[in-house]
């Protein structure tokens, strides 16, 4: 799975990784690894927390949605 949209959306919202981490409750290292491609999958709940903090949909971040695992 490709999470490169995450970085673009985060920057468009004017947030750095630490700010997104605080607002979403997801660790900054996890956010960094998703953005860099080091993590190829993530739980739906993690992506939903990030999407909520960014005021967007999970699909905006991933381009797809699978209820089991993304």
Backbone as numpy.savetxt, mean C-alpha at the origin, in Angstrom:
# Nx Ny Nz CAx CAy CAz Cx Cy Cz
2.73 -9.71 -7.71 1.89 -8.54 -7.71 2.78 -7.30 -7.71
2.33 -6.31 -8.40 3.10 -5.07 -8.53 2.42 -3.97 -7.70
3.18 -3.39 -6.79 2.65 -2.35 -5.92 3.25 -0.97 -6.22
3.79 -0.79 -7.42 4.45 0.48 -7.74 3.49 1.66 -7.69
2.19 1.41 -7.92 1.21 2.50 -7.80 1.17 3.07 -6.39
1.52 2.26 -5.41 1.48 2.70 -4.02 2.35 3.94 -3.83
3.56 3.90 -4.33 4.47 5.03 -4.17 3.91 6.28 -4.85
3.39 6.11 -6.06 2.83 7.24 -6.80 1.65 7.86 -6.06
0.76 7.02 -5.55 -0.42 7.51 -4.83 0.01 8.20 -3.54
0.94 7.57 -2.82 1.42 8.15 -1.55 2.01 9.54 -1.79
2.85 9.66 -2.80 3.48 10.95 -3.09 2.44 11.98 -3.54
1.45 11.54 -4.32 0.40 12.46 -4.77 -0.41 12.99 -3.59
-0.51 12.20 -2.53 -1.22 12.64 -1.32 -0.33 13.47 -0.40
0.94 13.62 -0.79 1.86 14.45 0.00 2.36 13.79 1.26
2.41 12.47 1.27 2.84 11.74 2.47 4.19 11.08 2.22
5.01 11.01 3.27 6.20 10.17 3.19 5.85 8.81 3.80
6.76 7.87 3.73 6.47 6.52 4.21 6.14 6.50 5.70
6.84 7.28 6.48 6.60 7.32 7.93 5.20 7.84 8.24
4.77 8.87 7.54 3.43 9.42 7.73 2.36 8.40 7.34
2.56 7.73 6.22 1.61 6.70 5.80 1.58 5.57 6.81
2.72 5.22 7.34 2.79 4.18 8.35 1.96 4.55 9.57
2.11 5.76 10.05 1.34 6.22 11.22 -0.16 6.23 10.93
-0.54 6.73 9.76 -1.96 6.85 9.43 -2.62 5.50 9.16
-1.84 4.55 8.64 -2.42 3.26 8.26 -2.26 2.19 9.33
-1.26 2.35 10.19 -0.96 1.30 11.16 -0.13 0.17 10.57
0.37 0.36 9.37 1.23 -0.62 8.69 2.67 -0.15 8.85
3.56 -1.06 9.16 4.96 -0.70 9.38 5.61 -0.01 8.19
6.49 0.94 8.49 7.17 1.67 7.42 8.01 0.73 6.57
8.63 -0.25 7.18 9.45 -1.19 6.42 8.58 -1.99 5.46
7.40 -2.37 5.89 6.47 -3.08 4.99 6.10 -2.20 3.81
5.78 -0.94 4.09 5.44 0.00 3.01 6.62 0.13 2.05
7.81 0.30 2.58 9.00 0.43 1.76 9.22 -0.81 0.89
9.06 -1.98 1.47 9.27 -3.22 0.73 8.20 -3.43 -0.34
6.98 -3.00 -0.07 5.93 -3.07 -1.10 6.26 -2.14 -2.26
6.66 -0.93 -1.94 6.97 0.05 -2.98 8.17 -0.34 -3.83
9.16 -0.95 -3.21 10.39 -1.31 -3.93 10.26 -2.61 -4.72
9.22 -3.37 -4.43 9.05 -4.66 -5.11 9.67 -5.82 -4.35
10.25 -5.55 -3.17 10.84 -6.61 -2.37 9.76 -7.58 -1.85
8.56 -7.06 -1.61 7.41 -7.91 -1.26 6.55 -8.06 -2.50
6.26 -9.29 -2.85 5.46 -9.56 -4.05 3.99 -9.81 -3.73
3.68 -9.99 -2.45 2.29 -10.18 -2.04 2.09 -9.62 -0.64
0.83 -9.35 -0.33 0.49 -8.80 0.98 -0.92 -9.24 1.32
-1.24 -9.24 2.59 -2.59 -9.61 2.99 -3.58 -8.54 2.57
-4.80 -8.96 2.37 -5.86 -8.03 2.00 -6.04 -6.99 3.11
-5.96 -7.41 4.36 -6.16 -6.46 5.46 -5.09 -5.38 5.47
-3.85 -5.72 5.17 -2.78 -4.72 5.10 -3.06 -3.73 3.99
-3.42 -4.24 2.82 -3.70 -3.35 1.70 -4.92 -2.47 1.96
-5.90 -3.01 2.65 -7.08 -2.21 2.98 -6.73 -1.08 3.94
-5.85 -1.33 4.90 -5.41 -0.27 5.82 -4.69 0.84 5.06
-3.81 0.44 4.15 -3.07 1.42 3.36 -4.02 2.22 2.47
-4.93 1.51 1.80 -5.89 2.18 0.91 -6.76 3.16 1.68
-7.21 2.77 2.87 -8.03 3.67 3.68 -7.25 4.93 4.05
-5.99 4.76 4.45 -5.17 5.91 4.82 -4.91 6.84 3.63
-4.87 6.25 2.42 -4.64 7.04 1.21 -5.93 7.51 0.55
-7.07 7.12 1.15 -8.37 7.47 0.60 -8.49 7.02 -0.86
-8.16 5.74 -1.09 -8.28 5.15 -2.42 -8.74 3.71 -2.26
-8.88 3.01 -3.35 -9.28 1.60 -3.34 -8.05 0.70 -3.43
-8.18 -0.52 -2.93 -7.10 -1.49 -3.07 -6.74 -1.66 -4.53
-7.74 -1.64 -5.39 -7.52 -1.80 -6.83 -6.62 -0.69 -7.38
-6.70 0.50 -6.80 -5.84 1.60 -7.24 -4.37 1.28 -6.96
-4.13 0.59 -5.87 -2.77 0.23 -5.48 -2.25 -0.95 -6.29
-3.10 -1.94 -6.49 -2.66 -3.20 -7.10 -3.10 -3.40 -8.54
-4.17 -2.76 -8.93 -4.71 -2.99 -10.26 -5.63 -4.20 -10.32
-5.75 -4.93 -9.19 -6.63 -6.11 -9.14 -7.01 -6.38 -7.70
-7.96 -7.28 -7.52 -8.39 -7.63 -6.16 -8.72 -9.11 -6.11
-8.12 -9.80 -5.16 -8.36 -11.23 -4.93 -8.60 -11.36 -3.43
-9.76 -11.84 -3.05 -10.10 -11.88 -1.63 -9.22 -12.81 -0.81
-8.61 -13.79 -1.44 -7.76 -14.72 -0.69 -6.40 -14.11 -0.36
-5.67 -13.73 -1.35 -4.32 -13.20 -1.17 -3.95 -12.36 -2.37
-3.32 -11.26 -2.12 -2.89 -10.39 -3.23 -1.38 -10.42 -3.26
